[in-house]
């Protein structure tokens, strides 16, 4: 998470939210929409309430019929930090080249 700016935009599509974090969880980030935006459960486990896996195209497909496509384009401007978070997580968790498969 250290590469993320203090504030960034991300795709949100809430139907469920973490209202109260589990006792062992540490809240790492909040937003206007969610008081538990990023949670850490252990050094190796965290969760996010936004959708780092969504692109603009996917989010547009998820929009309700009464919301125009222009909202999706204006809600996120500049760097896609949520997607960069997902990429950084993937890079940190994949096996290293010098590790034996299945080790």
Order of alpha helices (4+ residues) and beta strands (2+ residues): beta-beta-beta-alpha-alpha-alpha
